Amino acid sequence: MNVWLDTLLVLLILTNLHMLGSSRITACIRTVACQAVLLAAISLLAQPDGIGLRLLLLAAVTTTIKAGILPWLLQRAVREVGVQTEVEPIVGFTTSLLLGLGLLGAALHVAGRLPLPNDAGTSFLVAVALFTMMVGLLLIVSRRKAVMQTLGYLAMENGIYAFGLAFAIEEPLLVEMGVLLDVFVAVFVMGIAIHHISREFDHIDTDRLAALKD
C-alpha cells in the first residue's frame, strides 16, 4: 500500500475522532462531507489493477451525494430547527473519545484476525472501515439530537462503503449498495425537516405553507 493511501486512511480515523469529540453540529456535518472526499480518493488509490470506468463513476456519484447534497440538506435542517450544538449527550465527549480509541484498537484486532488476502494494506483498510462503522453506531446511541444521529448513520454508511472498497474487484455490488444507502439517508434527513414543519404548523401541506404571509 502506498504512502498516500496510508495517509488518507489515517485522516479518515482522525475525522471519526473529531466527530466524537466535537459538540458543534455544523462542524460535524463538514467532517462527514470531508469523509466523503477522502473515501472517493481512497477508492481510486486502493485498486492495484487500475481504475475502471465503473468505479470512477461510482466514486463521482457518491461524492456528489455525500459531500454536496446530504450536507446541504443537513445544514438546512439545522438552520430550521435552530440547534447548533449537541448539549448534554448521553455519553460525554471525553468519554466518547476514550471509547473511540478503544473501538480503534478493537477494529485493528478484529481486522488482523479476519481471513483477508495476504496484503497488509487491505487489513488496515478493513480495520479503518470497521472503526468508522463502530463510530457511527456510537454516535447514534450516544447523542440526543436527531441530526447528530443522522450523522452517525452517515458515518456507518461511510464505513460500509470503505469495507466494500477492500473487495471492490471481487464484489463491486458491495460498493454500489452504498448509493442505495445514501438514498435512504436522504429520505431520513427530509423526514427530520418534515417532522419539524409538522410540529410547527400542524400540517405538511406545501400549498398552505406557500400561502403564509408575514
VOLO-381439 format. One line per 2 residues: number of its first residue (from 1); their letters; for each residue x, y, z of N, C-alpha, C, CB. Coordinates in steps of 0.1 Angstrom, whole numbers. Glycine has a CB too. Layout:
NUM = A = X Y Z X Y Z X Y Z X Y Z | ...
# end
This chain:
1 = MN = 9 -12 0 0 0 0 9 12 0 -10 0 12 | 6 22 -8 14 34 -9 12 44 2 12 41 -23
3 = VW = 21 53 3 21 62 15 9 71 14 33 70 15 | 4 75 2 -8 84 1 -20 77 6 -10 88 -14
5 = LD = -22 64 3 -33 57 8 -33 56 23 -34 43 2 | -21 53 29 -20 52 43 -23 66 50 -5 49 47
7 = TL = -19 77 43 -22 90 49 -37 93 49 -15 101 41 | -44 89 38 -58 91 37 -66 83 47 -63 88 23
9 = LV = -61 71 50 -68 63 60 -66 68 74 -62 48 59 | -54 74 77 -52 80 90 -60 92 91 -37 84 91
11 = LL = -62 100 80 -71 112 81 -85 108 83 -69 120 68 | -89 96 78 -103 91 80 -105 88 95 -105 79 71
13 = IL = -94 82 101 -95 79 115 -97 92 123 -83 71 120 | -89 102 119 -90 115 127 -103 122 125 -79 124 122
15 = TN = -110 120 114 -123 126 112 -133 119 121 -128 125 97 | -132 106 123 -141 99 132 -139 104 147 -138 84 131
17 = LH = -126 106 151 -123 110 164 -128 125 166 -108 109 167 | -127 133 156 -132 146 156 -147 147 159 -129 154 143
19 = ML = -155 138 152 -169 138 154 -173 134 168 -176 129 144 | -165 125 174 -168 120 187 -165 131 198 -159 108 190
21 = GS = -155 140 195 -151 150 205 -157 163 202 -137 151 205 | -165 165 192 -170 179 188 -185 180 192 -168 182 174
23 = SR = -188 192 198 -202 194 201 -209 203 191 -203 201 215 | -201 208 181 -207 217 171 -213 208 159 -196 227 166
25 = IT = -226 209 157 -232 201 147 -227 205 133 -247 202 148 | -226 218 131 -222 222 117 -207 217 114 -222 237 116
27 = AC = -199 217 125 -185 212 123 -186 197 120 -177 214 135 | -195 190 126 -196 175 123 -201 173 109 -205 169 134
29 = IR = -210 181 105 -215 180 91 -204 182 81 -227 190 88 | -196 192 83 -184 194 74 -175 182 75 -177 207 78
31 = TV = -173 176 87 -164 165 88 -169 153 80 -163 161 103 | -182 150 80 -188 139 73 -186 142 58 -203 138 76
33 = AC = -188 155 53 -185 158 39 -170 155 36 -189 173 37 | -161 159 45 -147 156 43 -145 141 42 -139 162 55
35 = QA = -152 133 50 -150 119 49 -154 114 35 -159 112 59 | -164 120 29 -168 116 16 -157 118 5 -181 123 12
37 = VL = -151 129 7 -140 133 -3 -128 123 -1 -135 147 -1 | -125 120 12 -114 111 15 -117 97 9 -112 110 30
39 = LA = -130 92 11 -134 79 6 -133 79 -9 -148 76 10 | -136 90 -16 -135 90 -31 -120 88 -35 -141 103 -36
41 = AI = -112 95 -28 -97 94 -31 -92 80 -28 -89 104 -23 | -97 74 -16 -93 61 -12 -97 51 -23 -98 57 1
43 = SL = -110 52 -28 -115 43 -37 -106 43 -50 -129 46 -41 | -100 54 -54 -92 54 -66 -78 49 -63 -92 69 -71
45 = LA = -73 50 -51 -60 46 -48 -59 31 -44 -54 55 -38 | -70 26 -39 -70 12 -33 -70 1 -43 -81 11 -24
47 = QP = -71 4 -56 -72 -6 -66 -59 -8 -73 -83 -3 -77 | -52 -19 -70 -38 -21 -76 -38 -24 -91 -31 -32 -69
49 = DG = -50 -28 -97 -51 -32 -111 -56 -20 -120 -59 -44 -112 | -56 -8 -114 -61 3 -122 -75 7 -119 -59 0 -137
51 = IG = -78 19 -124 -92 25 -121 -101 22 -133 -90 40 -118 | -111 15 -131 -121 13 -141 -131 24 -142 -128 -1 -139
53 = LR = -138 24 -153 -148 35 -155 -160 33 -145 -154 34 -170 | -163 21 -142 -174 18 -133 -171 24 -119 -177 3 -132
55 = LL = -159 21 -114 -155 26 -101 -154 41 -101 -142 20 -97 | -149 47 -112 -147 61 -113 -161 68 -113 -140 65 -126
57 = LL = -171 63 -120 -184 69 -120 -191 68 -106 -193 62 -130 | -188 56 -100 -194 54 -87 -189 63 -76 -192 39 -82
59 = AA = -175 65 -77 -169 75 -68 -174 89 -70 -154 75 -70 | -176 93 -82 -181 106 -85 -196 108 -80 -181 109 -100
61 = VT = -204 98 -82 -218 99 -78 -219 99 -63 -226 87 -83 | -212 90 -56 -213 90 -41 -207 103 -35 -206 78 -36
63 = TT = -196 108 -41 -190 121 -36 -200 132 -38 -177 124 -43 | -207 133 -49 -217 143 -51 -228 143 -41 -223 143 -65
65 = IK = -232 131 -38 -243 129 -29 -239 132 -14 -249 115 -29 | -227 126 -10 -223 126 4 -215 139 7 -215 114 7
67 = AG = -209 145 -2 -201 157 1 -208 170 -3 -188 157 -6 | -220 168 -11 -227 180 -15 -241 180 -11 -226 181 -30
69 = IL = -249 171 -16 -264 171 -14 -267 169 1 -270 161 -23 | -262 158 7 -266 155 20 -261 165 31 -260 141 24
71 = PW = -249 170 30 -245 181 39 -254 193 38 -231 185 37 | -258 196 25 -267 208 23 -280 206 30 -268 211 8
73 = LL = -286 194 28 -298 191 35 -297 191 50 -303 177 30 | -286 186 55 -284 187 70 -283 201 75 -272 178 74
75 = QR = -275 209 68 -273 223 72 -287 230 72 -263 230 62 | -295 227 62 -308 233 61 -317 229 73 -315 230 48
77 = AV = -316 216 76 -324 211 88 -319 218 101 -323 196 89 | -306 220 102 -301 226 114 -305 240 115 -285 225 114
79 = RE = -305 248 104 -310 261 104 -325 262 108 -307 268 90 | -333 253 103 -347 254 105 -350 250 120 -355 245 96
81 = VG = -343 240 125 -345 236 139 -339 247 148 -339 223 141 | -328 253 144 -322 263 153 -313 257 164 -332 272 159
83 = VQ = -308 246 162 -299 239 171 -285 238 165 -304 225 176 | -275 244 172 -262 245 166 -252 235 174 -257 259 167
85 = TE = -256 231 186 -247 223 193 -254 211 199 -240 231 204 | -246 200 202 -252 189 209 -250 191 224 -245 175 204
87 = VE = -260 194 231 -260 197 245 -263 185 254 -269 209 249 | -255 182 264 -258 171 273 -260 158 265 -270 174 282
89 = PI = -250 153 258 -252 140 251 -253 129 262 -240 137 242 | -258 117 257 -260 106 267 -246 102 272 -267 94 259
91 = VG = -236 102 263 -222 99 266 -214 111 264 -216 86 258 | -207 116 274 -199 128 273 -188 127 262 -192 131 285
93 = FT = -183 139 257 -174 140 246 -161 134 250 -172 154 242 | -156 136 262 -143 130 266 -144 115 266 -138 135 279
95 = TS = -155 110 272 -157 96 273 -159 90 259 -170 93 281 | -166 97 250 -167 93 236 -154 91 230 -176 102 229
97 = LL = -145 100 232 -131 99 226 -124 87 231 -123 112 229 | -125 85 244 -118 73 250 -124 60 245 -120 73 265
99 = LG = -138 60 243 -144 48 237 -140 47 223 -159 50 238 | -138 58 216 -134 57 202 -120 51 201 -134 71 196
101 = LG = -111 55 210 -98 49 209 -98 34 212 -88 55 220 | -107 30 221 -109 16 224 -115 8 212 -118 14 236
103 = LL = -124 15 205 -130 9 193 -120 7 182 -142 17 188 | -111 17 181 -100 16 171 -91 4 174 -92 29 171
105 = GA = -87 2 186 -79 -9 190 -87 -22 186 -76 -9 204 | -100 -23 190 -108 -35 187 -109 -37 172 -122 -33 193
107 = AL = -110 -27 164 -111 -28 149 -98 -34 144 -115 -15 143 | -87 -28 148 -74 -33 144 -72 -48 147 -62 -25 150
109 = HV = -77 -52 159 -75 -66 164 -84 -75 155 -79 -67 179 | -96 -71 153 -106 -79 145 -101 -81 131 -120 -73 145
111 = AG = -96 -69 125 -92 -70 111 -79 -79 110 -88 -56 106 | -71 -79 120 -59 -87 119 -62 -102 120 -50 -84 131
113 = RL = -74 -106 125 -78 -120 126 -87 -125 114 -85 -122 139 | -92 -115 106 -100 -119 95 -92 -126 84 -108 -107 90
115 = PL = -99 -136 77 -92 -142 66 -91 -134 53 -98 -156 63 | -83 -124 54 -82 -114 43 -70 -118 33 -79 -100 48
117 = PN = -70 -113 21 -59 -115 12 -45 -111 19 -60 -108 -1 | -35 -118 15 -22 -115 21 -16 -101 17 -12 -126 16
119 = DA = -23 -91 22 -20 -78 19 -22 -69 32 -28 -72 7 | -11 -64 37 -12 -56 50 -21 -44 47 2 -52 55
121 = GT = -20 -38 35 -28 -27 32 -43 -29 33 -25 -21 19 | -47 -41 28 -61 -45 29 -66 -46 43 -64 -58 21
123 = SF = -57 -52 51 -61 -54 66 -63 -40 72 -50 -61 73 | -54 -30 69 -56 -17 75 -68 -10 70 -43 -8 72
125 = LV = -71 -12 57 -83 -6 51 -96 -12 58 -84 -8 36 | -96 -25 60 -107 -31 67 -108 -26 81 -106 -46 66
127 = AV = -97 -25 88 -97 -20 102 -103 -6 103 -83 -20 108 | -99 3 94 -105 16 94 -120 16 90 -97 25 84
129 = AL = -124 7 81 -138 6 78 -146 2 90 -140 -3 66 | -141 -8 97 -148 -13 109 -149 -2 119 -141 -26 114
131 = FT = -138 5 121 -138 16 131 -148 27 128 -124 22 132 | -149 30 115 -158 40 110 -173 36 113 -157 43 96
133 = MM = -176 23 110 -189 18 113 -192 18 128 -190 3 108 | -182 15 136 -184 15 151 -186 29 156 -172 9 158
135 = VG = -179 38 151 -181 52 155 -195 57 151 -170 61 148 | -199 54 139 -213 58 135 -223 52 145 -216 53 121
137 = LL = -222 39 149 -231 33 158 -230 40 171 -228 18 159 | -218 44 176 -217 51 189 -224 64 188 -202 52 192
139 = LI = -223 71 177 -229 84 176 -244 83 177 -225 91 163 | -249 72 171 -264 70 170 -269 68 184 -267 58 161
141 = VS = -262 60 192 -267 56 206 -264 66 217 -263 42 209 | -254 75 214 -249 84 225 -253 98 223 -234 82 225
143 = RR = -260 102 212 -263 116 210 -279 117 210 -258 121 197 | -283 129 215 -298 131 217 -304 138 204 -300 140 229
145 = KA = -296 146 197 -302 154 186 -303 144 174 -293 166 183 | -315 146 167 -317 137 156 -307 140 145 -332 140 150
147 = VM = -303 152 143 -293 155 133 -280 148 135 -290 170 131 | -275 147 148 -263 140 151 -265 125 149 -259 143 166
149 = QT = -277 120 152 -279 106 150 -279 103 135 -293 102 156 | -284 112 127 -283 111 112 -268 111 108 -290 122 105
151 = LG = -260 119 114 -246 119 110 -239 106 114 -239 131 117 | -244 100 125 -239 87 129 -242 77 119 -245 83 142
153 = YL = -254 77 113 -258 68 103 -250 70 90 -273 70 99 | -247 83 87 -238 85 76 -224 80 78 -238 100 73
155 = AM = -219 81 90 -206 76 93 -206 60 91 -202 79 107 | -217 54 96 -218 39 94 -218 36 79 -231 34 101
157 = EN = -225 44 71 -226 41 57 -212 43 51 -236 50 50 | -205 53 55 -191 55 51 -182 43 54 -185 68 57
159 = GI = -184 37 66 -176 25 69 -180 14 60 -179 22 84 | -193 12 57 -197 1 48 -191 3 34 -213 1 47
161 = YA = -191 16 30 -185 19 17 -170 15 17 -188 34 13 | -163 20 27 -149 17 28 -146 2 29 -143 24 40
163 = FG = -155 -6 36 -153 -20 37 -155 -26 23 -163 -26 47 | -165 -21 15 -167 -26 2 -155 -23 -7 -179 -20 -4
165 = LA = -148 -12 -5 -137 -9 -13 -126 -20 -13 -131 4 -10 | -125 -26 -1 -114 -36 1 -117 -48 -8 -113 -41 15
167 = FA = -129 -50 -13 -133 -62 -21 -140 -57 -34 -142 -71 -13 | -137 -45 -38 -144 -39 -50 -142 -47 -62 -140 -25 -52
169 = IE = -131 -53 -64 -128 -61 -76 -136 -73 -76 -113 -64 -77 | -136 -81 -65 -144 -93 -65 -159 -91 -63 -139 -102 -54
171 = EP = -162 -81 -55 -177 -79 -52 -180 -64 -53 -180 -83 -37 | -181 -59 -66 -184 -45 -67 -198 -41 -62 -183 -41 -82
173 = LL = -207 -51 -61 -220 -48 -56 -220 -42 -42 -229 -60 -57 | -210 -46 -34 -209 -41 -20 -207 -26 -20 -197 -48 -13
175 = VE = -199 -21 -30 -197 -7 -31 -210 0 -36 -185 -4 -40 | -216 -6 -46 -228 0 -52 -239 1 -42 -232 -8 -64
177 = MG = -240 -8 -33 -251 -7 -23 -250 6 -15 -250 -19 -14 | -238 12 -14 -237 24 -7 -245 35 -13 -222 29 -7
179 = VL = -247 35 -26 -255 45 -32 -270 44 -28 -255 44 -48 | -275 31 -27 -288 29 -22 -290 34 -7 -292 15 -23
181 = LD = -279 32 1 -280 36 15 -280 52 15 -268 31 23 | -273 58 6 -273 73 5 -287 78 2 -264 78 -5
183 = VF = -294 71 -7 -308 75 -10 -317 74 3 -314 66 -21 | -315 63 10 -323 61 23 -320 73 32 -319 48 29
185 = VA = -307 76 34 -303 87 43 -310 100 38 -288 89 43 | -310 103 25 -317 115 20 -331 115 25 -316 116 5
187 = VF = -338 104 24 -352 103 28 -353 106 43 -358 90 24 | -343 100 51 -343 102 65 -341 116 69 -332 93 71
189 = VM = -332 123 62 -330 137 65 -342 146 62 -318 142 57 | -348 143 51 -360 150 48 -371 148 58 -365 147 34
191 = GI = -371 136 64 -381 132 74 -379 142 86 -380 118 78 | -367 145 89 -364 154 101 -371 168 98 -349 156 103
193 = AI = -369 173 85 -374 186 82 -390 185 82 -369 190 68 | -395 175 76 -410 173 76 -416 173 90 -414 161 68
195 = HH = -409 166 99 -414 165 113 -414 179 119 -405 155 121 | -403 186 117 -402 200 122 -414 209 117 -389 206 119
197 = IS = -416 208 104 -427 216 98 -441 212 104 -428 214 83 | -442 198 105 -455 193 111 -457 198 125 -455 178 110
199 = RE = -446 198 133 -447 203 147 -450 217 148 -434 200 154 | -445 225 139 -447 240 139 -461 244 134 -436 247 132
201 = FD = -465 238 123 -477 242 116 -489 232 117 -474 245 102 | -487 221 123 -497 211 124 -502 205 110 -509 217 131
203 = HI = -494 207 100 -496 201 87 -484 202 79 -508 208 80 | -484 194 68 -472 195 59 -477 197 44 -464 181 59
205 = DT = -488 204 43 -494 208 30 -486 219 25 -509 211 31 | -478 217 14 -469 227 8 -477 239 2 -460 222 -2
207 = DR = -489 236 -3 -497 247 -8 -502 257 3 -510 241 -15 | -505 252 14 -509 260 26 -497 268 31 -515 252 37
209 = LA = -485 261 31 -473 268 35 -469 280 26 -461 258 36 | -472 277 13 -468 288 3 -478 300 5 -469 283 -11
211 = AL = -489 298 11 -499 309 13 -496 317 25 -513 304 13 | -486 313 34 -484 320 46 -478 334 43 -474 312 55
213 = KD = -481 344 51 -476 357 49 -472 363 62 -486 367 42 | -463 373 61 -458 379 74 -469 386 81 -446 389 71
# end
